Amino acid sequence: MKDQQNWDEGNRYSAVLMIKASVILIVAGVILAWLLAQIDMGDDAKMLIRVALMILSAAITVVVMFRCTEKHLKSTFKDTTQ
């Protein structure tokens, strides 16, 4: 039963984290898009910066979500050994 409890709690917690991360990424994206529009550079350079920032932010978000969810599960279910 604890395996199903771990699964359910992990899904619930990571869904909340995804919502928080999406709000943060949307706000950061709007701000960065505005800042990039203010800088005078070529369209190719702006596109390269945008793509690099999107990939980097997605990778960081995934790592943070995994680590935070694992930490939450370990603190919530202390008696479960994995």
Short mmCIF file of the C-alpha atoms (twelve columns), coordinates in Angstrom:
data_MODEL
# 
_entry.id   MODEL 
# 
loop_
_atom_site.group_PDB 
_atom_site.id 
_atom_site.type_symbol 
_atom_site.label_atom_id 
_atom_site.label_alt_id 
_atom_site.label_comp_id 
_atom_site.label_asym_id 
_atom_site.label_seq_id 
_atom_site.Cartn_x 
_atom_site.Cartn_y 
_atom_site.Cartn_z 
_atom_site.pdbx_PDB_model_num 
ATOM 1  C CA . MET A 1  0.000  0.000  0.000   1 
ATOM 2  C CA . LYS A 2  2.852  2.391  0.682   1 
ATOM 3  C CA . ASP A 3  4.021  2.142  -2.916  1 
ATOM 4  C CA . GLN A 4  0.658  3.446  -4.128  1 
ATOM 5  C CA . GLN A 5  0.715  6.112  -1.412  1 
ATOM 6  C CA . ASN A 6  4.187  7.209  -2.541  1 
ATOM 7  C CA . TRP A 7  3.009  7.339  -6.140  1 
ATOM 8  C CA . ASP A 8  -0.120 9.361  -5.330  1 
ATOM 9  C CA . GLU A 9  1.720  11.810 -3.076  1 
ATOM 10 C CA . GLY A 10 4.532  12.216 -5.610  1 
ATOM 11 C CA . ASN A 11 2.050  12.988 -8.387  1 
ATOM 12 C CA . ARG A 12 0.135  15.462 -6.225  1 
ATOM 13 C CA . TYR A 13 3.262  17.255 -5.042  1 
ATOM 14 C CA . SER A 14 4.916  17.423 -8.460  1 
ATOM 15 C CA . ALA A 15 1.695  18.751 -10.045 1 
ATOM 16 C CA . VAL A 16 1.715  21.638 -7.579  1 
ATOM 17 C CA . LEU A 17 5.397  22.249 -8.359  1 
ATOM 18 C CA . MET A 18 4.678  22.237 -12.113 1 
ATOM 19 C CA . ILE A 19 2.001  24.901 -11.689 1 
ATOM 20 C CA . LYS A 20 4.347  27.091 -9.624  1 
ATOM 21 C CA . ALA A 21 7.201  26.587 -12.103 1 
ATOM 22 C CA . SER A 22 4.973  27.434 -15.070 1 
ATOM 23 C CA . VAL A 23 3.927  30.733 -13.511 1 
ATOM 24 C CA . ILE A 24 7.553  31.614 -12.781 1 
ATOM 25 C CA . LEU A 25 8.671  30.638 -16.300 1 
ATOM 26 C CA . ILE A 26 5.863  32.625 -17.948 1 
ATOM 27 C CA . VAL A 27 6.730  35.775 -16.008 1 
ATOM 28 C CA . ALA A 28 10.458 35.310 -16.658 1 
ATOM 29 C CA . GLY A 29 9.765  34.653 -20.344 1 
ATOM 30 C CA . VAL A 30 7.766  37.839 -20.751 1 
ATOM 31 C CA . ILE A 31 10.440 39.893 -19.008 1 
ATOM 32 C CA . LEU A 32 13.272 38.328 -21.005 1 
ATOM 33 C CA . ALA A 33 11.380 38.721 -24.295 1 
ATOM 34 C CA . TRP A 34 10.914 42.402 -23.531 1 
ATOM 35 C CA . LEU A 35 14.601 42.787 -22.627 1 
ATOM 36 C CA . LEU A 36 15.703 41.034 -25.805 1 
ATOM 37 C CA . ALA A 37 13.471 43.323 -27.847 1 
ATOM 38 C CA . GLN A 38 15.309 46.322 -26.383 1 
ATOM 39 C CA . ILE A 39 18.725 45.033 -27.447 1 
ATOM 40 C CA . ASP A 40 19.847 45.867 -30.965 1 
ATOM 41 C CA . MET A 41 21.127 42.646 -32.542 1 
ATOM 42 C CA . GLY A 42 20.345 40.424 -35.479 1 
ATOM 43 C CA . ASP A 43 17.301 38.200 -35.629 1 
ATOM 44 C CA . ASP A 44 19.443 35.054 -35.738 1 
ATOM 45 C CA . ALA A 45 21.280 36.032 -32.563 1 
ATOM 46 C CA . LYS A 46 18.010 36.775 -30.757 1 
ATOM 47 C CA . MET A 47 16.577 33.437 -31.849 1 
ATOM 48 C CA . LEU A 48 19.695 31.606 -30.656 1 
ATOM 49 C CA . ILE A 49 19.484 33.310 -27.256 1 
ATOM 50 C CA . ARG A 50 15.772 32.500 -26.951 1 
ATOM 51 C CA . VAL A 51 16.268 28.833 -27.809 1 
ATOM 52 C CA . ALA A 52 19.226 28.515 -25.437 1 
ATOM 53 C CA . LEU A 53 17.259 30.124 -22.597 1 
ATOM 54 C CA . MET A 54 14.252 27.867 -23.210 1 
ATOM 55 C CA . ILE A 55 16.361 24.701 -23.184 1 
ATOM 56 C CA . LEU A 56 18.285 25.810 -20.112 1 
ATOM 57 C CA . SER A 57 15.169 26.805 -18.169 1 
ATOM 58 C CA . ALA A 58 13.424 23.525 -19.061 1 
ATOM 59 C CA . ALA A 59 16.427 21.466 -17.937 1 
ATOM 60 C CA . ILE A 60 16.764 23.383 -14.673 1 
ATOM 61 C CA . THR A 61 13.031 23.051 -14.011 1 
ATOM 62 C CA . VAL A 62 13.119 19.276 -14.502 1 
ATOM 63 C CA . VAL A 63 16.091 18.830 -12.176 1 
ATOM 64 C CA . VAL A 64 14.569 21.051 -9.476  1 
ATOM 65 C CA . MET A 65 11.223 19.265 -9.704  1 
ATOM 66 C CA . PHE A 66 12.795 15.810 -9.391  1 
ATOM 67 C CA . ARG A 67 14.970 16.811 -6.467  1 
ATOM 68 C CA . CYS A 68 12.186 18.618 -4.595  1 
ATOM 69 C CA . THR A 69 9.716  15.765 -5.136  1 
ATOM 70 C CA . GLU A 70 12.218 13.146 -3.963  1 
ATOM 71 C CA . LYS A 71 13.068 15.236 -0.912  1 
ATOM 72 C CA . HIS A 72 9.383  15.663 -0.100  1 
ATOM 73 C CA . LEU A 73 8.707  11.936 -0.454  1 
ATOM 74 C CA . LYS A 74 11.673 11.023 1.746   1 
ATOM 75 C CA . SER A 75 10.520 13.414 4.461   1 
ATOM 76 C CA . THR A 76 6.875  12.345 4.183   1 
ATOM 77 C CA . PHE A 77 7.480  8.584  4.187   1 
ATOM 78 C CA . LYS A 78 10.509 8.271  6.485   1 
ATOM 79 C CA . ASP A 79 9.863  4.615  7.331   1 
ATOM 80 C CA . THR A 80 9.900  3.511  3.666   1 
ATOM 81 C CA . THR A 81 13.224 2.118  2.469   1 
ATOM 82 C CA . GLN A 82 14.088 2.333  -1.197  1 
# 
